Amino acid sequence: MKSSGSLQTPTSGLNRRQLFRLMLGTAVTAFWGGGTARGETPGDSPKGAASLSAAPEEEVGPYYIDLERFRKDITEGKPGLPLRLRVKLVDTMTGRPLEGAALDIWHCDARGFYSGYTANNPDGGSGGGPGGFKGPPPPPMGNGGFGPLGAGQHPPMPKPTDSLTFLRGVQLTDREGEAEFITIYPGWYAGRDIHIHLRVHVGGVLARGRYQRGSICHTGQLFFPPAVSDEVLTLEPYAGRSGRRTTQQEDHVFTQQHGEECLLSLQPLPGGGYVGSITLGVDPAARPTEI
């Protein structure tokens, strides 16, 4: 796929007004300017737990690394369309903003590579990665890509192939339950739609630039309006990928783990890029079984 687009013109093929209307029709706006979590409707106020139910638990995926590195800007110079990710966490037991929780996120770069696993080929076959193919390709669809598992069984995590840390980081939620990251619009890799992974940790401490000794109370993923992604992927450095991109309706996390409840609401940034927002209900006392 070829493109002459640039990162400063995210609305190629559509004017800004048309694209903005498209985004509003695709992702519902919540009370903080973000997407709604399960059980919430636009205009709801989190006065009680009944107004906001817990966001769905979704699989951690094979590329989690517990770096727990505290930082707002996670780009490390990676090229891509600017994205300011804003997440608001609400305590489902009290209906109040969840303050002091550690929001841990990670996602692939514009070409589909994860830090820690850059030897793996995002196109799902041999070759194509930096220096050639040196590790297993990203897993195919279904059960995290590890095949059928019995109840209570979990797939092993693959060993990292490098010590890189781009597009991974942790922020603490403020008094309003909000955390923000400076990052880029993710690319895609074989078998998955475009997404961002997240975990919520509570009860830990921030020391020497890392969040330590916390407990995980939620694991999930965030998704993007498909029509916006279609436009973004015509731009460099996203364009020119080989292989076929998996759609949301083919993505096992989106279709089987309530991904439609985790769609980001996108608004254009001045000069190019987007603000992606969502509100998620989380029970800080939960200790969910990993999917």
Backbone as numpy.savetxt, mean C-alpha at the origin, in Angstrom:
# Nx Ny Nz CAx CAy CAz Cx Cy Cz
5.19 -1.40 -24.05 4.34 -0.21 -24.05 5.21 1.02 -24.05
5.00 1.90 -24.96 5.81 3.10 -25.08 5.01 4.32 -24.66
5.72 5.32 -24.22 5.04 6.55 -23.80 5.99 7.72 -23.94
5.43 8.85 -24.26 6.20 10.09 -24.27 5.81 10.96 -23.10
5.02 10.40 -22.17 4.55 11.17 -21.03 5.68 11.48 -20.08
5.42 12.39 -19.16 6.40 12.75 -18.15 5.74 12.73 -16.79
6.55 12.76 -15.74 6.02 12.73 -14.39 5.30 14.02 -14.03
5.44 15.04 -14.81 4.76 16.30 -14.53 3.40 16.39 -15.20
3.02 15.37 -15.96 1.73 15.41 -16.66 0.96 14.13 -16.40
0.48 13.92 -15.12 -0.20 12.69 -14.79 -1.55 12.55 -15.44
-2.05 13.58 -16.11 -3.39 13.53 -16.67 -3.36 13.35 -18.17
-2.25 12.79 -18.72 -2.19 12.59 -20.16 -3.37 11.76 -20.62
-4.04 12.18 -21.68 -5.21 11.50 -22.21 -6.50 12.01 -21.61
-6.43 12.60 -20.42 -7.59 13.21 -19.78 -7.16 14.56 -19.24
-8.05 15.55 -19.29 -7.69 16.79 -18.63 -7.88 16.63 -17.12
-7.32 17.56 -16.37 -7.33 17.43 -14.91 -8.74 17.35 -14.34
-9.66 18.12 -14.87 -11.03 18.10 -14.35 -11.68 16.74 -14.60
-11.48 16.18 -15.79 -12.06 14.89 -16.10 -11.50 13.80 -15.19
-10.18 13.83 -14.98 -9.56 12.81 -14.16 -9.99 12.94 -12.70
-10.12 14.16 -12.23 -10.54 14.38 -10.86 -11.96 13.86 -10.63
-12.85 14.10 -11.60 -14.20 13.56 -11.49 -14.19 12.04 -11.50
-13.31 11.47 -12.31 -13.19 10.03 -12.39 -12.75 9.45 -11.06
-11.78 10.10 -10.43 -11.30 9.62 -9.14 -12.38 9.70 -8.08
-13.15 10.78 -8.08 -14.20 10.92 -7.09 -15.27 9.85 -7.27
-15.49 9.44 -8.51 -16.49 8.42 -8.76 -16.00 7.03 -8.45
-14.68 6.87 -8.30 -14.11 5.55 -8.08 -13.82 5.29 -6.61
-13.31 6.29 -5.91 -12.96 6.12 -4.50 -13.81 7.06 -3.65
-14.46 6.53 -2.62 -15.36 7.31 -1.78 -14.56 8.18 -0.83
-14.99 9.42 -0.65 -14.29 10.33 0.25 -14.82 10.18 1.66
-13.90 10.03 2.64 -14.29 9.89 4.03 -14.15 11.21 4.75
-14.40 11.19 6.07 -14.47 12.46 6.79 -13.12 13.16 6.88
-12.01 12.46 6.64 -10.69 13.12 6.66 -10.16 13.29 5.24
-11.00 13.16 4.28 -10.55 13.29 2.91 -10.00 12.00 2.38
-10.25 10.87 3.07 -9.72 9.59 2.63 -10.82 8.65 2.28
-10.46 7.45 1.84 -11.42 6.41 1.53 -12.07 5.92 2.81
-13.20 5.27 2.68 -13.91 4.79 3.84 -13.44 3.41 4.23
-13.43 3.13 5.52 -13.19 1.79 5.99 -14.52 1.06 6.07
-14.46 -0.25 6.30 -15.68 -1.04 6.30 -16.67 -0.56 7.35
-17.91 -0.40 6.95 -18.97 0.00 7.86 -19.17 1.49 7.95
-18.31 2.28 7.33 -18.42 3.74 7.41 -19.10 4.27 6.16
-19.82 5.34 6.31 -20.41 6.02 5.17 -19.96 7.46 5.19
-19.91 8.13 4.02 -19.49 9.52 4.00 -20.31 10.38 4.96
-19.64 11.21 5.74 -20.33 12.07 6.67 -20.41 11.51 8.07
-20.06 10.20 8.24 -20.06 9.63 9.57 -19.04 10.34 10.44
-19.37 10.52 11.70 -18.43 11.05 12.68 -18.08 9.95 13.65
-16.79 9.73 13.94 -16.41 8.60 14.79 -16.69 8.86 16.26
-17.97 9.02 16.61 -18.35 9.27 18.00 -18.45 7.98 18.78
-18.67 6.87 18.08 -18.80 5.59 18.76 -18.36 4.48 17.85
-18.14 3.32 18.43 -17.61 2.21 17.66 -18.57 1.77 16.57
-19.87 2.01 16.74 -20.85 1.54 15.77 -20.69 2.23 14.42
-20.04 3.39 14.40 -19.92 4.15 13.16 -18.78 3.68 12.28
-17.89 2.82 12.82 -16.73 2.41 12.06 -16.31 1.02 12.50
-16.38 0.06 11.60 -15.95 -1.29 11.92 -14.51 -1.50 11.48
-13.95 -2.60 11.87 -12.53 -2.84 11.62 -12.24 -3.03 10.14
-11.12 -2.48 9.70 -10.65 -2.72 8.34 -10.34 -4.20 8.19
-10.52 -4.75 7.00 -10.30 -6.19 6.82 -8.83 -6.57 6.98
-8.60 -7.72 7.61 -7.25 -8.27 7.68 -6.89 -8.86 6.32
-5.68 -8.55 5.87 -5.21 -9.05 4.58 -3.80 -9.59 4.73
-3.39 -10.45 3.83 -2.13 -11.14 3.98 -0.94 -10.19 3.97
0.11 -10.59 4.69 1.30 -9.75 4.79 2.12 -9.78 3.51
2.00 -10.84 2.72 2.80 -10.95 1.51 4.20 -11.47 1.80
4.95 -11.81 0.77 6.25 -12.45 0.97 7.43 -11.50 1.19
7.21 -10.17 1.10 8.35 -9.26 1.09 8.40 -8.32 2.30
7.80 -8.75 3.41 7.87 -7.95 4.63 9.24 -8.12 5.30
9.80 -6.99 5.74 11.03 -6.99 6.53 10.79 -6.08 7.73
11.05 -6.58 8.92 10.75 -5.79 10.12 11.84 -4.77 10.42
12.09 -3.89 9.44 13.07 -2.82 9.64 12.58 -1.83 10.69
11.27 -1.52 10.64 10.63 -0.58 11.57 11.41 0.72 11.66
11.89 1.19 10.51 12.71 2.40 10.44 11.82 3.63 10.43
12.02 4.51 11.40 11.16 5.68 11.56 11.58 6.79 10.60
10.71 7.12 9.64 10.97 8.21 8.70 9.70 8.50 7.91
9.57 9.75 7.48 8.41 10.19 6.71 8.66 10.03 5.22
9.84 10.44 4.76 10.20 10.33 3.34 10.89 8.99 3.13
10.25 8.10 2.37 10.79 6.76 2.19 11.31 6.53 0.77
11.38 7.60 -0.03 11.70 7.43 -1.45 13.15 7.01 -1.71
14.09 7.55 -0.93 15.52 7.30 -1.15 15.92 7.57 -2.60
15.31 8.59 -3.21 15.67 8.97 -4.57 15.05 8.12 -5.65
14.19 7.20 -5.31 13.55 6.36 -6.32 12.67 7.21 -7.24
12.80 7.06 -8.58 11.97 7.84 -9.49 10.54 7.32 -9.52
9.62 8.24 -9.75 8.21 7.87 -9.85 7.32 9.07 -9.60
6.05 8.90 -9.85 5.09 9.97 -9.65 4.93 10.23 -8.15
5.08 11.50 -7.69 4.99 11.76 -6.26 3.65 11.33 -5.66
3.72 10.74 -4.48 2.53 10.33 -3.74 2.71 10.71 -2.28
1.77 11.48 -1.75 1.71 11.73 -0.31 0.62 10.83 0.25
1.03 9.84 1.00 0.08 8.87 1.55 -0.35 9.32 2.94
-1.64 9.53 3.13 -2.19 9.97 4.40 -3.18 8.94 4.91
-2.89 8.38 6.07 -3.73 7.34 6.66 -4.19 7.82 8.03
-5.48 7.70 8.27 -6.05 8.01 9.58 -6.52 6.71 10.21
-6.11 6.46 11.44 -6.53 5.27 12.18 -7.52 5.65 13.26
-8.62 4.91 13.33 -9.65 5.14 14.33 -9.81 3.87 15.16
-9.82 4.03 16.48 -10.01 2.92 17.40 -11.47 2.45 17.32
-11.68 1.23 16.86 -13.05 0.74 16.68 -13.76 0.50 18.00
-13.02 0.39 19.09 -13.65 0.15 20.39 -14.16 1.43 21.03
-13.52 2.57 20.72 -13.93 3.84 21.32 -14.49 4.82 20.30
-14.19 4.59 19.01 -14.60 5.53 17.97 -13.73 6.76 17.91
-12.64 6.79 18.65 -11.77 7.96 18.69 -10.51 7.72 17.87
-9.84 8.80 17.44 -8.57 8.64 16.72 -7.58 7.82 17.52
-6.83 6.96 16.84 -5.85 6.11 17.50 -4.50 6.82 17.47
-4.13 7.37 18.61 -2.89 8.15 18.72 -1.72 7.26 19.12
-0.55 7.55 18.57 0.67 6.86 18.99 0.87 5.48 18.43
0.03 5.07 17.48 0.23 3.78 16.83 1.31 3.92 15.77
2.05 2.87 15.53 3.10 2.88 14.51 2.55 2.30 13.22
2.50 3.12 12.19 2.05 2.67 10.88 3.28 2.30 10.06
3.38 1.05 9.70 4.53 0.49 8.99 4.08 0.17 7.57
4.71 0.80 6.56 4.32 0.55 5.17 5.50 0.10 4.34
5.21 -0.62 3.26 6.23 -1.02 2.29 5.54 -1.30 0.96
6.25 -0.98 -0.13 5.70 -1.25 -1.45 6.82 -1.29 -2.47
6.50 -1.75 -3.68 7.52 -1.87 -4.73 7.74 -0.52 -5.41
8.82 -0.43 -6.18 9.12 0.80 -6.90 8.37 0.84 -8.22
8.66 1.83 -9.06 7.92 2.01 -10.31 8.10 0.85 -11.27
9.17 0.10 -11.12 9.44 -1.04 -12.01 9.05 -2.37 -11.41
8.52 -2.35 -10.18 8.04 -3.58 -9.57 8.98 -4.23 -8.59
10.13 -3.60 -8.27 11.11 -4.19 -7.38 10.87 -3.76 -5.93
11.03 -4.71 -5.00 11.01 -4.42 -3.57 12.44 -4.31 -3.06
12.68 -3.33 -2.18 13.97 -3.30 -1.51 14.10 -4.56 -0.66
15.32 -5.06 -0.58 15.54 -6.31 0.11 15.44 -7.52 -0.79
14.78 -7.32 -1.97 14.55 -8.44 -2.88 14.77 -8.02 -4.34
15.73 -7.14 -4.58 15.91 -6.62 -5.93 16.48 -7.64 -6.89
16.97 -8.78 -6.39 17.44 -9.84 -7.29 16.27 -10.59 -7.92
15.08 -10.43 -7.36 13.90 -11.11 -7.88 13.33 -10.35 -9.07
12.86 -11.06 -10.06 12.36 -10.45 -11.29 10.87 -10.13 -11.16
10.48 -8.86 -11.21 9.06 -8.51 -11.05 8.17 -8.94 -12.21
8.77 -9.33 -13.34 7.97 -9.80 -14.46 7.61 -11.27 -14.35
8.12 -11.93 -13.31 7.67 -13.28 -13.03 8.38 -14.39 -13.75
9.51 -14.10 -14.41 10.26 -15.13 -15.11 11.74 -14.88 -14.98
12.54 -15.69 -15.63 13.99 -15.51 -15.55 14.41 -14.28 -16.34
15.47 -13.63 -15.89 15.96 -12.43 -16.56 15.15 -11.21 -16.19
15.62 -10.04 -16.60 14.87 -8.81 -16.42 15.24 -8.02 -15.19
15.85 -8.64 -14.20 16.23 -7.93 -13.00 17.63 -7.36 -13.11
18.01 -6.49 -12.19 19.35 -5.93 -12.23 20.40 -7.03 -12.10
21.29 -7.13 -13.08 22.32 -8.15 -13.03 21.81 -9.53 -13.34
20.59 -9.62 -13.87 20.03 -10.93 -14.18 19.21 -11.49 -13.03
18.60 -12.62 -13.27 17.71 -13.25 -12.29 18.52 -14.04 -11.26
18.40 -13.69 -9.99 19.21 -14.33 -8.95 18.38 -14.95 -7.84
17.08 -14.84 -7.96 16.25 -15.39 -6.90 14.92 -15.82 -7.45
14.03 -16.33 -6.58 12.73 -16.78 -7.05 11.89 -15.60 -7.49
11.06 -15.77 -8.52 10.19 -14.68 -8.96 9.12 -14.43 -7.93
8.47 -13.26 -7.96 7.37 -13.02 -7.05 6.34 -14.12 -7.18
5.69 -14.51 -6.08 4.77 -15.64 -6.11 3.56 -15.36 -6.98
2.97 -16.40 -7.58 1.75 -16.24 -8.37 0.56 -16.00 -7.48
-0.60 -15.84 -8.10 -1.82 -15.56 -7.36 -2.21 -16.76 -6.50
-2.95 -16.48 -5.43 -3.54 -17.53 -4.62 -2.76 -17.79 -3.34
-3.39 -17.54 -2.19 -2.83 -17.86 -0.89 -1.44 -17.28 -0.70
-1.25 -16.06 -1.16 0.04 -15.43 -1.04 1.04 -16.00 -2.01
0.57 -16.86 -2.92 1.45 -17.42 -3.93 2.18 -18.68 -3.49
1.80 -19.23 -2.33 2.54 -20.38 -1.82 1.73 -21.67 -1.91
0.63 -21.64 -2.64 -0.15 -22.85 -2.81 -1.09 -23.08 -1.64
-1.89 -24.17 -1.69 -2.88 -24.42 -0.63 -2.20 -24.74 0.69
-2.72 -24.17 1.76 -2.22 -24.41 3.10 -3.37 -24.82 4.00
-3.06 -25.61 5.01 -4.08 -26.00 5.95 -4.37 -24.90 6.95
-5.42 -25.10 7.75 -5.82 -24.11 8.74 -4.67 -23.85 9.72
-4.36 -22.59 9.95 -3.31 -22.22 10.88 -1.91 -22.32 10.33
-1.76 -22.76 9.09 -0.44 -22.85 8.48 -0.11 -21.56 7.74
1.17 -21.19 7.76 1.59 -19.96 7.12 2.82 -20.23 6.25
2.90 -19.57 5.10 4.05 -19.80 4.21 5.32 -19.21 4.80
6.45 -19.79 4.49 7.72 -19.23 4.97 8.06 -17.95 4.21
8.71 -17.01 4.92 9.16 -15.80 4.27 10.46 -16.07 3.53
10.58 -15.61 2.28 11.85 -15.80 1.57 12.94 -14.94 2.20
14.18 -15.38 2.06 15.29 -14.62 2.60 15.58 -13.42 1.71
15.87 -12.25 2.30 16.24 -11.08 1.50 17.46 -11.35 0.63
17.52 -10.66 -0.48 18.66 -10.81 -1.40 19.62 -9.63 -1.34
19.25 -8.57 -0.59 20.11 -7.39 -0.48 19.75 -6.63 0.78
20.49 -5.57 1.07 20.27 -4.79 2.29 19.64 -3.42 2.01
19.05 -3.25 0.83 18.43 -1.98 0.48 17.15 -1.76 1.28
16.76 -0.47 1.43 15.63 -0.14 2.31 14.62 0.81 1.68
14.73 1.09 0.36 13.83 2.06 -0.24 12.36 1.64 -0.13
11.51 2.64 0.03 10.05 2.50 0.04 9.57 1.61 1.19
10.25 1.76 2.33 9.84 1.12 3.58 10.00 2.14 4.70
9.05 2.21 5.60 9.18 3.14 6.70 8.04 3.09 7.69
8.23 3.75 8.83 7.25 3.79 9.92 7.02 5.24 10.33
5.78 5.57 10.60 5.41 6.84 11.20 4.43 6.59 12.34
4.49 7.45 13.37 3.55 7.37 14.47 2.35 8.26 14.18
1.17 7.78 14.53 -0.04 8.59 14.34 -0.09 9.70 15.38
-0.59 10.86 14.98 -0.67 12.02 15.87 -1.97 12.01 16.66
-2.30 13.12 17.30 -3.50 13.19 18.15 -4.78 12.96 17.37
-4.73 13.21 16.08 -5.90 12.98 15.23 -5.89 11.59 14.60
-4.93 10.77 15.00 -4.83 9.43 14.45 -4.24 9.38 13.05
-3.58 10.46 12.64 -3.10 10.58 11.26 -1.59 10.37 11.15
-1.19 9.76 10.06 0.22 9.60 9.71 0.37 9.85 8.22
1.49 10.45 7.83 1.72 10.78 6.41 3.11 10.31 5.98
3.18 9.80 4.75 4.43 9.40 4.14 4.62 10.13 2.82
5.86 10.45 2.52 6.25 10.97 1.20 6.85 9.80 0.43
6.20 9.43 -0.66 6.64 8.27 -1.41 6.33 8.46 -2.88
6.27 7.37 -3.64 5.91 7.43 -5.06 4.75 6.47 -5.32
4.06 6.72 -6.41 3.00 5.80 -6.86 3.67 4.46 -7.18
3.21 3.36 -6.57 3.87 2.07 -6.83 3.68 1.59 -8.26
4.57 0.75 -8.70 4.39 0.03 -9.95 3.69 -1.29 -9.69
3.89 -2.24 -10.59 3.25 -3.55 -10.43 4.27 -4.66 -10.65
3.93 -5.84 -10.18 4.73 -7.01 -10.46 3.79 -8.18 -10.76
4.34 -9.25 -11.33 3.53 -10.35 -11.84 2.63 -10.94 -10.76
1.36 -11.10 -11.10 0.41 -11.75 -10.21 -0.34 -10.85 -9.26
0.00 -9.55 -9.21 -0.65 -8.65 -8.27 -1.03 -7.33 -8.92
-2.14 -6.76 -8.45 -2.52 -5.41 -8.82 -1.65 -4.42 -8.03
-1.66 -3.17 -8.40 -0.90 -2.13 -7.70 -1.42 -1.97 -6.27
-0.52 -1.96 -5.29 -0.94 -1.93 -3.89 0.20 -1.44 -3.00
-0.18 -1.09 -1.76 0.77 -0.75 -0.70 0.44 -1.64 0.50
1.48 -2.23 1.09 1.31 -3.04 2.30 1.38 -2.15 3.54
0.67 -2.57 4.59 0.77 -1.84 5.85 0.57 -2.78 7.03
1.18 -2.38 8.13 0.95 -3.02 9.41 0.81 -1.93 10.47
-0.04 -2.19 11.47 -0.20 -1.27 12.59 0.35 -1.95 13.84
1.33 -1.28 14.47 1.94 -1.79 15.70 1.53 -0.88 16.86
1.32 -1.45 18.03 1.00 -0.68 19.23 1.85 -1.19 20.39
2.01 -0.32 21.40 2.68 -0.73 22.63 4.18 -0.76 22.57
4.78 -0.26 21.48 6.23 -0.27 21.37 6.84 1.06 21.78
8.14 1.18 21.54 8.87 2.40 21.87 9.70 2.83 20.67
9.88 4.13 20.53 10.72 4.69 19.48 12.10 4.96 20.06
13.11 4.28 19.54 14.46 4.44 20.06 15.46 4.29 18.92
16.39 5.25 18.84 17.46 5.22 17.84 16.91 5.06 16.42
15.83 5.78 16.15 15.28 5.80 14.80 14.50 4.57 14.40
14.19 3.71 15.37 13.41 2.51 15.07 12.29 2.34 16.09
11.18 1.77 15.63 10.07 1.43 16.51 10.26 -0.02 16.95
10.38 -0.22 18.27 10.76 -1.53 18.77 9.78 -2.07 19.80
9.70 -3.40 19.85 8.97 -4.15 20.86 7.47 -3.88 20.84
6.95 -3.54 19.69 5.51 -3.35 19.57 4.80 -4.65 19.21
3.47 -4.64 19.32 2.63 -5.77 18.94 1.84 -5.41 17.69
1.65 -6.34 16.80 0.90 -6.10 15.57 -0.58 -6.29 15.83
-1.37 -5.24 15.55 -2.82 -5.35 15.75 -3.59 -5.34 14.43
-2.90 -5.04 13.32 -3.59 -5.06 12.02 -2.56 -5.20 10.90
-2.93 -6.01 9.90 -2.14 -6.15 8.68 -3.10 -5.98 7.50
-2.74 -5.11 6.58 -3.63 -4.87 5.44 -2.88 -4.41 4.21
-3.64 -4.07 3.18 -3.09 -3.54 1.93 -4.00 -2.43 1.43
-3.43 -1.49 0.70 -4.17 -0.38 0.13 -4.12 -0.48 -1.38
-5.24 -0.13 -2.03 -5.35 -0.23 -3.48 -5.67 1.13 -4.10
-5.51 1.22 -5.41 -5.65 2.48 -6.13 -6.79 2.37 -7.15
-7.49 3.49 -7.44 -8.51 3.49 -8.49 -7.91 3.02 -9.81
-8.44 1.98 -10.44 -7.81 1.41 -11.65 -7.64 2.41 -12.79
-8.63 3.28 -13.01 -8.53 4.22 -14.13 -7.37 5.18 -13.95
-7.08 5.56 -12.70 -5.94 6.44 -12.44 -4.64 5.68 -12.69
-4.59 4.44 -12.22 -3.39 3.64 -12.46 -3.14 3.45 -13.95
-4.20 3.27 -14.73 -4.04 3.13 -16.18 -3.31 4.33 -16.77
-3.66 5.52 -16.30 -3.01 6.74 -16.79 -1.57 6.84 -16.30
-1.36 6.55 -15.03 -0.01 6.65 -14.46 0.95 5.71 -15.18
0.50 4.53 -15.51 1.39 3.53 -16.11 1.77 3.82 -17.55
1.18 4.87 -18.14 1.62 5.29 -19.47 2.83 6.22 -19.39
3.20 6.63 -18.17 4.29 7.58 -17.97 5.58 6.84 -17.64
6.70 7.51 -17.87 7.99 6.99 -17.40 8.16 7.35 -15.92
8.78 6.48 -15.12 9.47 5.24 -15.49 8.60 3.99 -15.43
7.27 4.14 -15.44 6.38 2.99 -15.35 6.19 2.29 -16.70
6.25 3.06 -17.78 5.95 2.52 -19.11 7.03 1.57 -19.58
6.67 0.77 -20.58 7.65 -0.10 -21.21 7.84 -1.44 -20.55
7.01 -1.78 -19.58 7.14 -3.07 -18.91 6.75 -4.21 -19.82
7.42 -5.33 -19.67 7.01 -6.54 -20.37 6.00 -7.29 -19.51
5.35 -8.28 -20.09 4.39 -9.06 -19.33 3.04 -8.38 -19.25
2.12 -9.02 -18.56 0.75 -8.55 -18.44 0.44 -8.19 -17.00
-0.11 -7.00 -16.81 -0.48 -6.52 -15.48 -1.76 -7.20 -15.00
-1.77 -7.65 -13.76 -2.94 -8.27 -13.15 -3.94 -7.18 -12.76
-5.21 -7.38 -13.08 -6.24 -6.42 -12.73 -6.73 -6.67 -11.31
-7.48 -5.72 -10.76 -8.04 -5.91 -9.43 -8.98 -7.10 -9.37
-9.73 -7.32 -10.42 -10.67 -8.43 -10.42 -9.99 -9.78 -10.59
-8.69 -9.77 -10.88 -7.90 -11.00 -10.95 -6.99 -11.16 -9.73
-6.90 -10.12 -8.92 -6.00 -10.12 -7.78 -6.68 -10.83 -6.60
-6.03 -11.85 -6.06 -6.67 -12.67 -5.03 -6.87 -11.91 -3.72
-6.00 -10.96 -3.40 -6.20 -10.18 -2.18 -7.40 -9.26 -2.34
-7.48 -8.59 -3.47 -8.60 -7.66 -3.70 -9.93 -8.40 -3.71
-10.00 -9.54 -4.38 -11.28 -10.24 -4.55 -11.65 -11.12 -3.37
-10.67 -11.66 -2.65 -10.96 -12.62 -1.59 -10.76 -12.06 -0.18
-10.12 -10.90 -0.07 -9.81 -10.35 1.25 -10.33 -8.91 1.41
-11.43 -8.62 0.72 -12.15 -7.35 0.87 -11.31 -6.13 0.48
-10.57 -6.27 -0.62 -9.76 -5.15 -1.08 -10.55 -3.93 -1.49
-11.81 -4.13 -1.87 -12.64 -2.99 -2.28 -12.88 -2.04 -1.12
-12.66 -2.49 0.11 -12.84 -1.65 1.29 -11.57 -0.88 1.64
-10.54 -1.06 0.84 -9.24 -0.44 1.13 -8.75 0.38 -0.06
-9.69 0.97 -0.81 -9.32 1.83 -1.93 -8.95 3.22 -1.45
-7.83 3.71 -1.91 -7.43 5.07 -1.58 -8.27 6.08 -2.36
-8.52 7.21 -1.74 -9.08 8.36 -2.44 -7.92 9.23 -2.89
-7.88 9.60 -4.17 -6.77 10.35 -4.74 -7.19 11.75 -5.14
-6.34 12.71 -4.82 -6.52 14.08 -5.26 -5.20 14.57 -5.85
-5.24 15.34 -6.95 -4.00 15.79 -7.60 -3.16 16.70 -6.70
-1.86 16.53 -6.77 -0.91 17.44 -6.12 -0.52 18.54 -7.10
-0.35 19.77 -6.64 0.14 20.81 -7.54 1.50 20.42 -8.11
1.63 20.54 -9.42 2.89 20.20 -10.06 3.01 18.75 -10.46
2.02 17.92 -10.15 2.06 16.52 -10.54 2.09 15.59 -9.35
1.45 14.45 -9.50 1.38 13.48 -8.42 0.05 13.54 -7.71
-0.06 12.80 -6.61 -1.34 12.67 -5.91 -1.17 12.66 -4.40
-2.25 13.04 -3.73 -2.42 12.76 -2.31 -3.36 11.57 -2.23
-2.93 10.51 -1.58 -3.77 9.33 -1.39 -4.19 9.23 0.06
-5.50 9.20 0.32 -6.00 9.25 1.69 -6.97 8.11 1.97
-6.99 7.67 3.23 -7.93 6.64 3.65 -8.07 6.68 5.16
-9.22 6.27 5.67 -9.46 6.11 7.09 -9.71 4.63 7.37
-9.00 4.09 8.35 -9.11 2.67 8.67 -9.49 2.49 10.13
-10.45 1.62 10.37 -10.80 1.25 11.73 -9.91 0.11 12.21
-9.32 0.29 13.40 -8.39 -0.70 13.95 -8.69 -0.90 15.43
-8.68 -2.16 15.86 -8.80 -2.47 17.29 -7.40 -2.67 17.84
-6.89 -1.74 18.65 -5.52 -1.84 19.15 -5.27 -3.06 20.03
-6.34 -3.66 20.58 -6.19 -4.83 21.42 -6.18 -6.12 20.62
-6.45 -6.04 19.31 -6.50 -7.24 18.49 -5.11 -7.83 18.28
-5.04 -9.13 18.21 -3.81 -9.82 17.85 -4.19 -10.87 16.80
-4.47 -10.40 15.59 -5.02 -11.29 14.56 -4.03 -12.34 14.11
-4.59 -13.49 13.72 -3.77 -14.56 13.15 -3.36 -14.15 11.75
-2.09 -14.31 11.43 -1.59 -13.92 10.13 -2.20 -14.76 9.02
-2.64 -14.08 7.94 -3.25 -14.79 6.81 -2.15 -15.40 5.97
